[in-house]
Amino acid sequence: MLVAFLIVILGLTPSLLSLWVMRQADARSQARLRLAMESVANRPLAGLRLPPDFRYVEGIGYMIGDLSCRFNARSGHIRCAVNPCGPCEGCSHYQELPIRELANNQQS
């Protein structure tokens, strides 16, 4: 009977030891995560500056470039199909939208 008890104890020891080590590691990682979240919460977000040609359009969001240009992509990621990296100032492909198209684009 004693031999059977020792075999059971010996068989359970590695799993109990593993469970204890996992709980210790989890507690350490939770503490490190809490410290990281606290340090980020107290830090100002100075690096989030928008380029000067970003414009906010209500209902759509931020768009890049000159919105009166025919080739403007009306996107927050690229300026236009012809000159996606910009800048819009002095672009040789600039074509102003007719007033009718400009009004239709603002309505939709």
KABEL-V68502 format. One record per residue. N is the residue number from 1. PHI is phi in whole degrees, -180 to 180 (* if undefined). OMEGA is omega in whole degrees, -180 to 180 (* if undefined). Layout:
[[N	PHI	OMEGA] [N	PHI	OMEGA]]
This chain:
[[1	*	179] [2	-64	180] [3	-65	179] [4	-64	178] [5	-63	178] [6	-65	179] [7	-66	179] [8	-65	179] [9	-62	178] [10	-63	179] [11	-72	-179] [12	-85	-176] [13	-58	-180] [14	-62	-179] [15	-70	177] [16	-66	177] [17	-64	178] [18	-63	178] [19	-62	179] [20	-65	180] [21	-65	179] [22	-64	178] [23	-66	177] [24	-64	179] [25	-64	178] [26	-64	178] [27	-63	178] [28	-65	-179] [29	-68	176] [30	-65	179] [31	-66	178] [32	-66	178] [33	-65	178] [34	-62	178] [35	-64	179] [36	-65	179] [37	-66	178] [38	-68	-179] [39	-70	179] [40	-73	-179] [41	-65	-178] [42	-92	-177] [43	-93	178] [44	-73	-180] [45	-98	-177] [46	-77	-175] [47	-81	-177] [48	-98	178] [49	-109	180] [50	-86	175] [51	-61	-176] [52	-67	-179] [53	-95	172] [54	-81	177] [55	-130	179] [56	-95	176] [57	-116	-175] [58	-63	-180] [59	91	-179] [60	-114	-179] [61	119	-179] [62	-82	176] [63	-130	-177] [64	-102	170] [65	93	-179] [66	-83	-175] [67	-75	179] [68	-87	-180] [69	-84	180] [70	-63	-174] [71	-91	-180] [72	-62	-177] [73	-80	-177] [74	51	-177] [75	-137	175] [76	-90	-175] [77	-111	178] [78	-128	-178] [79	-79	-177] [80	-155	-179] [81	-75	-176] [82	-85	-175] [83	-131	-171] [84	-65	-178] [85	-90	176] [86	80	-2] [87	-82	-179] [88	-80	-179] [89	-65	177] [90	78	-180] [91	-70	-178] [92	-75	-178] [93	-98	-177] [94	-64	173] [95	-135	-178] [96	-72	177] [97	-70	172] [98	-62	-176] [99	-60	-179] [100	-63	179] [101	-67	179] [102	-63	179] [103	-68	178] [104	-64	180] [105	-68	-180] [106	-75	180] [107	-76	-177] [108	-91	*]]
